């Protein structure tokens, strides 16, 4: 669901509204992230792996299909579903900030249900704040910033910065492939 300039404005608005549902409802975000990670799954897989009741799983899957962020990949029973790629950039009205809505951000929102640090951060700073924190988390894993620099830049406490960076680390490692390079370098350094 990448957006380019040749898309009709109505399509872009509809896509944004569909993605907004994911950002507002952590359970939907969690389901989308699961399917993006798995590649393809049945509703039974969703029920088993996400521990959802049958009615809830079907309801969520149907909502995301209707929203256009999931595709049915196999019409035979059991149907299989896959997540569409999402890469949507939103610019503030003032034009001074851009936020990229990506599978990584949706995954982070989905973890709100199971991670109190992410939940608290969203309560205090909103999803836009979480998107900014995710950018810092990627930079930190690359060794480009520290939690203290993030805290200073965002005018939050160093403790709050460290907590959200730690909470977002699994998302960064999963979506950006940074951890393998860091672990490999660390292992080589230990062997020298």
Secondary structure, DSSP 4 states (H G I P E B T S, - for coil): -B--TTS-HHHHHHHHHHHHHHHH-HHHHHHHHHHHHHSSEEHHHHHHHHT--HHHHHHHHHHHHHHTSEEEEE-SSSPEEEEPP-EEEEE-TTSS-EEEEEHHHHHHHHGGGT-HHHHHHHHHHHHHHHHHHHHHHHHHHTTS--HHHHHHHHT--HHHHHHHHHHHHHHHHHHH-HHHHHHHHHHHHHH-
